Amino acid sequence: MVQRLTLRRRLSYNTKSNKRRIVRTPGGRLVYLYVKKKRTVPKCGQCKEKLKGIQPSRPSERPRMCRRLKTVTRTFGGVLCHKCLRERIIRAFLIDEQKVVKVLKAQQMGGKSKVTPVKPVPTKGK
């Protein structure tokens, strides 16, 4: 005859958080062993690709993990992948260059008139 199994926890519904498998103990009994949810690797915020160099974990485990397992020592490490970060840096650089070119063109068109910076108003020292 088949041995009957009893649940070890109060929750009796077949939910995602209540998965269990049957294990035979060294004493020969069959018992339920509760299975934890699968760990996942965080994904890039922009392209949704898995981030390299980060250990898979559940969100509840992350506060207990040390810093080097959760991030990569780089700007936006643990948030963006290296490709998206490179693209972002290049885009920012090109936008700055575009602004500089715009100012130079304006100076050339203006001819001899140069743009003078506004001097700050001196304040009274206390």
PEQUI-V215477 format. One record per residue. RES is the residue in one small letter. SS is DSSP state (alpha for helix, beta for strand, coil for the rest). PSI is psi in radians with two decimals (* if undefined). OMEGA is omega in radians with two decimals (* if undefined). Layout:
<<RES,SS,PSI,OMEGA> <RES,SS,PSI,OMEGA>>
//
This chain:
<<m,coil,2.60,-3.11> <v,coil,2.40,3.13> <q,coil,2.39,3.11> <r,coil,2.50,-3.13> <l,coil,2.47,3.06> <t,coil,2.56,3.12> <l,coil,2.57,3.14> <r,coil,-0.37,3.12> <r,coil,2.96,-3.11> <r,coil,-0.56,-3.07> <l,coil,2.11,-3.07> <s,coil,-0.07,-3.11> <y,coil,2.65,-3.10> <n,coil,1.34,-3.10> <t,coil,3.06,-3.14> <k,alpha,-0.55,-3.11> <s,alpha,-0.05,-3.09> <n,alpha,0.63,3.12> <k,coil,2.51,-3.13> <r,beta,2.73,3.06> <r,beta,2.75,-3.08> <i,beta,2.28,-3.12> <v,beta,2.46,3.07> <r,beta,2.19,-3.14> <t,coil,2.89,3.08> <p,coil,-0.43,3.11> <g,coil,-0.08,3.10> <g,coil,-0.02,3.13> <r,coil,2.74,3.01> <l,beta,2.26,3.13> <v,beta,2.81,3.05> <y,beta,2.39,2.99> <l,beta,2.11,-3.09> <y,beta,2.29,-3.10> <v,coil,2.30,3.12> <k,coil,2.80,3.11> <k,coil,2.68,-3.11> <k,coil,2.45,3.12> <r,coil,2.59,3.14> <t,beta,2.71,3.08> <v,coil,2.37,3.08> <p,coil,2.65,-3.09> <k,beta,2.74,3.12> <c,coil,2.40,-3.11> <g,coil,-0.33,-3.07> <q,coil,-0.94,-3.05> <c,coil,-0.04,3.09> <k,coil,0.46,3.09> <e,coil,2.60,3.12> <k,beta,2.37,-3.13> <l,coil,2.36,-3.13> <k,coil,2.59,3.07> <g,coil,0.15,-3.14> <i,coil,2.32,-3.07> <q,coil,2.35,3.08> <p,coil,2.41,-3.14> <s,beta,2.83,3.03> <r,coil,2.64,-3.14> <p,alpha,-0.57,-3.14> <s,alpha,-0.38,3.13> <e,alpha,-0.47,-2.98> <r,alpha,-0.69,3.12> <p,coil,-0.46,-3.12> <r,coil,-0.23,-3.12> <m,coil,2.68,3.09> <c,coil,2.82,-2.99> <r,alpha,-0.69,-3.05> <r,alpha,-0.36,3.10> <l,alpha,-0.32,-3.05> <k,alpha,-0.37,-3.06> <t,coil,3.07,3.01> <v,coil,2.44,-3.09> <t,coil,1.44,-3.13> <r,coil,2.76,3.06> <t,coil,2.39,-3.08> <f,coil,0.44,3.10> <g,coil,2.24,-3.09> <g,coil,0.01,3.13> <v,coil,-0.87,3.13> <l,coil,2.63,3.05> <c,coil,2.93,-3.05> <h,alpha,-0.57,-3.13> <k,alpha,-0.84,-3.12> <c,alpha,-0.65,3.12> <l,alpha,-0.75,3.13> <r,alpha,-0.77,3.12> <e,alpha,-0.73,-3.12> <r,alpha,-0.74,3.14> <i,alpha,-0.78,3.14> <i,alpha,-0.74,3.14> <r,alpha,-0.77,3.13> <a,alpha,-0.73,3.13> <f,alpha,-0.78,-3.12> <l,alpha,-0.63,3.10> <i,alpha,-0.75,3.10> <d,alpha,-0.73,3.12> <e,alpha,-0.68,3.13> <q,alpha,-0.71,3.11> <k,alpha,-0.73,-3.14> <v,alpha,-0.76,3.13> <v,alpha,-0.70,3.14> <k,alpha,-0.73,3.13> <v,alpha,-0.75,3.14> <l,alpha,-0.71,3.11> <k,alpha,-0.72,3.13> <a,alpha,-0.67,3.11> <q,alpha,-0.70,3.14> <q,alpha,-0.69,3.14> <m,alpha,-0.64,-3.12> <g,alpha,-0.34,-3.14> <g,coil,-2.12,-3.05> <k,coil,-0.36,-3.11> <s,coil,2.15,-3.13> <k,coil,2.62,3.12> <v,coil,2.14,3.13> <t,coil,2.34,3.14> <p,coil,2.59,3.13> <v,coil,2.25,-3.14> <k,coil,2.46,3.13> <p,coil,2.57,3.14> <v,coil,2.22,-3.14> <p,coil,2.44,3.13> <t,coil,2.74,3.14> <k,coil,2.29,3.11> <g,coil,2.42,3.14> <k,coil,*,*>>
//
